[in-house]
Amino acid sequence: MPVQRFAQVFGAVYLLVGLLGFAFTGFGGFAATSDDKLLLFGVNPLHNIVHLAVGALWLASSRSEASARAVSILIGAVYLAVGVLGLFINALHLASAGLGLYFGLAGRRHAVAPTA
């Protein structure tokens, strides 16, 4: 199912970003602000933990179509709200929101078999 594959891929990517973030920020001091950058994007230990949690949730949800769909909608909605509220103006988060909502809301749904 496309939504399950999406949850697997994005789960792995978010786990990797969380782990790489700690390579740049270290594990000391869990302040929400930092001057550390991963590629062009700011990272901090608290943000790294969020990325690890999101990645783990997406990966765990990929076991079934229904859970992958529900978690993709949830994560997409949260990232969309965060982006719109301006807490983390970040094009990557808004892209994750759009993709999560797309895969969560679009695609194959099981049809109910007609009864005779």
N, C-alpha and C positions, 0 to 999 in steps of 0.2 A: 504494500500500500504506500502511495506517495507520502502520506502524512507520517507514517512510521519511519520511512527512510529519512524524511526531513528531521524528525525528532532525534534519530540516531546521529545524523551528520552535525546538526547544530548543538546537540548535547556534547559531542566530542570536541567541537570547536570551542564551546564555552569552557569546558574543562581545561583544554589546552591553554586558552587565554588566561584563565585563573592561575594555572600553574606557572606560566611564563611571567605573569604579573609579579608573582612572588620572587622570581629571579631578578627583577628590577627593583622591587621595593624592599625586599627582605621580609622578615617575619616580625620585626620589632615595631612597637608603636602602631596601634590600629587607628590612627587618625584618619578622618575622612578627606583630608587634603594632603597633597603631596606634589612635588615638582617632577616626580619620576614619569617617564614616558615609555610606552610600549608602542613602537613604530611612531606614529604621530599623536597618539591618544594618551591622555593622562591616566595613570593608575595609582592606586593606593591599596594598602592591605585590606581595608574593609570592602572595597570594590572587588578585589580578587576573591574574597569569600563569597560575595554575591554571585560572581561568575561561576565559581565552583558549584554553588547550590543550584543555580539555574541549569547548568550542564548536567548535573546528576539527576535533577528532576526530569529533564527532557529525555535523557537516556533511559531512566527507569520507566517512563511512560511509553517508550517505543515498543513494548512487548505486545500491546494490542492497539488496534485501530482506534477504538473508543477512547482509551486513555491518552494516546498520542494526540488525538483531536482535542480533547478537553484541556490538556496541559498546554498545547500550542495556543489555544484561544486565551487561556488564563495568562500565560507569559506575554503573548502579544498585546492583550488589553492593558496589562500592567506597564509594559514598556511604552505603549502609546500614551497612557495617562501621564507617566513620568516625563516623557518627551514634551507633551503638550503643556504640562504645568511648568516646564522650564527648569526642573531640578537638575537634569543632566542633558543639556542641549547637546545632542550627539547624533550625528547622522547614522552611525552604526546601530544605535539602539532603536532609532525610528525604522531603520531597514529591518531589524529583527522583529519589531512590532508588526510591520506590514506583512512580512513573510509568515510569521506565526499565525496571524489572523487569516491570511490567505489559505494556508494549508489546513488550519483548523476548521475553517468554515466552508471551504470549497472541496471538490473532489467527490469520491465515491461514497455513497450512503447505501446501506443495505435496504433493499425494498422488501416490503412484507409480501409474502407469497399469497396469492389469492386462494380463498377457500372455496371448495365446490359445494 
